Amino acid sequence: MKKRSVDIIIPCYNTGAYLRQAIDSCFAQTYPAINILVVDDGSTDNTKEIVDSYRGLVGYFHQQNKGLPAARNAGIERTHNEYVCILDADDVILPSKVADQVAFLEARPES
């Protein structure tokens, strides 16, 4: 069975000091089929430069500052897959998080 892709949405506002760690934790996932989108909620720091340093491997969307819920929703509106993971820009995820969550969901198709 083909692995389902998972979109990881990282909403951020002036969290450039932490963003690289958050993105790197996504790339450290044991689950191979992930897409990363950073939603920049009007940051005035180096957020765009950090995303650009990944040379196209991380998607980027910029919007005027509207707050965290609006940034999350903007990311979700731009997803293309059935599974979505939200990761705050000042957080990291363990390497098996996505694989564990996909396995949990696929074992319970009625959920």
LUMPA-103400 format. One line per field, with one value per residue (C-alpha): x, y, z; residue number from 1. Coordinates in nm, 3 decimals, always signed. Example, Ala and Ser with C-alpha at 12.3 -4.5 7.8 and 13.67 -1.06 7.14 Angstrom:
BEGIN
u (+1.230, +1.367) $
v (-0.450, -0.106) $
w (+0.780, +0.714) $
resi (1, 2) $
This chain:
BEGIN
u (+0.000, +0.128, +0.222, -0.011, +0.160, +0.131, +0.135, +0.309, +0.196, +0.422, +0.251, +0.492, +0.524, +0.872, +0.996, +1.305, +1.516, +1.338, +1.212, +1.516, +1.485, +1.116, +1.182, +1.476, +1.258, +1.020, +1.302, +1.410, +1.078, +1.092, +0.780, +0.906, +0.613, +0.593, +0.549, +0.635, +0.466, +0.568, +0.290, +0.450, +0.196, +0.357, +0.698, +0.955, +1.249, +1.451, +1.174, +1.178, +1.558, +1.546, +1.286, +1.482, +1.792, +1.613, +1.628, +1.271, +1.227, +1.001, +0.694, +0.636, +0.326, +0.327, +0.023, -0.047, -0.051, -0.389, -0.298, -0.221, -0.566, -0.576, -0.223, -0.315, -0.627, -0.429, -0.195, -0.477, -0.640, -0.318, -0.283, -0.316, -0.325, -0.572, -0.344, -0.231, -0.002, +0.024, +0.358, +0.418, +0.737, +0.887, +0.841, +0.995, +0.850, +1.001, +1.121, +0.839, +0.550, +0.412, +0.462, +0.291, -0.004, -0.052, -0.040, -0.295, -0.533, -0.499, -0.567, -0.896, -1.054, -1.386, -1.236) $
v (+0.000, +0.346, +0.572, +0.867, +1.202, +1.423, +1.802, +1.962, +2.320, +2.551, +2.883, +3.146, +3.507, +3.638, +3.297, +3.284, +3.197, +2.861, +2.794, +2.601, +2.350, +2.300, +2.243, +2.011, +1.801, +1.756, +1.638, +1.393, +1.207, +0.831, +0.863, +0.935, +1.114, +1.461, +1.811, +2.115, +2.454, +2.754, +3.012, +3.345, +3.557, +3.893, +3.833, +4.110, +3.883, +3.640, +3.384, +3.403, +3.373, +3.061, +2.899, +3.002, +2.829, +2.495, +2.559, +2.478, +2.180, +2.385, +2.566, +2.926, +3.141, +3.499, +3.683, +4.003, +3.945, +3.797, +3.582, +3.216, +3.069, +3.252, +3.135, +2.774, +2.802, +2.956, +2.658, +2.406, +2.577, +2.513, +2.144, +1.879, +1.565, +1.386, +1.405, +1.734, +1.796, +2.138, +2.225, +2.551, +2.722, +2.724, +2.350, +2.027, +1.684, +1.345, +1.147, +0.891, +1.135, +1.137, +0.761, +0.685, +0.911, +0.776, +0.417, +0.505, +0.662, +0.386, +0.120, +0.298, +0.392, +0.456, +0.748) $
w (+0.000, -0.092, +0.198, +0.237, +0.239, +0.544, +0.528, +0.825, +0.877, +1.078, +1.155, +1.279, +1.384, +1.465, +1.579, +1.360, +1.664, +1.687, +1.335, +1.208, +1.495, +1.419, +1.047, +1.115, +1.346, +1.052, +0.826, +1.100, +1.076, +1.019, +0.804, +0.452, +0.289, +0.437, +0.299, +0.509, +0.478, +0.687, +0.718, +0.800, +0.984, +0.909, +1.070, +1.071, +1.157, +0.941, +0.890, +0.509, +0.494, +0.710, +0.485, +0.174, +0.314, +0.261, -0.116, -0.210, +0.025, +0.253, +0.126, +0.230, +0.249, +0.380, +0.503, +0.692, +1.068, +1.163, +1.463, +1.521, +1.441, +1.107, +1.023, +1.102, +0.888, +0.600, +0.613, +0.622, +0.322, +0.128, +0.211, -0.054, +0.156, +0.379, +0.682, +0.835, +1.131, +1.295, +1.455, +1.637, +1.519, +1.869, +1.916, +1.786, +1.722, +1.801, +1.497, +1.511, +1.570, +1.215, +1.164, +1.497, +1.420, +1.068, +1.198, +1.466, +1.213, +0.958, +1.222, +1.297, +0.964, +1.137, +1.335) $
resi (1, 2, 3, 4, 5, 6, 7, 8, 9, 10, 11, 12, 13, 14, 15, 16, 17, 18, 19, 20, 21, 22, 23, 24, 25, 26, 27, 28, 29, 30, 31, 32, 33, 34, 35, 36, 37, 38, 39, 40, 41, 42, 43, 44, 45, 46, 47, 48, 49, 50, 51, 52, 53, 54, 55, 56, 57, 58, 59, 60, 61, 62, 63, 64, 65, 66, 67, 68, 69, 70, 71, 72, 73, 74, 75, 76, 77, 78, 79, 80, 81, 82, 83, 84, 85, 86, 87, 88, 89, 90, 91, 92, 93, 94, 95, 96, 97, 98, 99, 100, 101, 102, 103, 104, 105, 106, 107, 108, 109, 110, 111) $
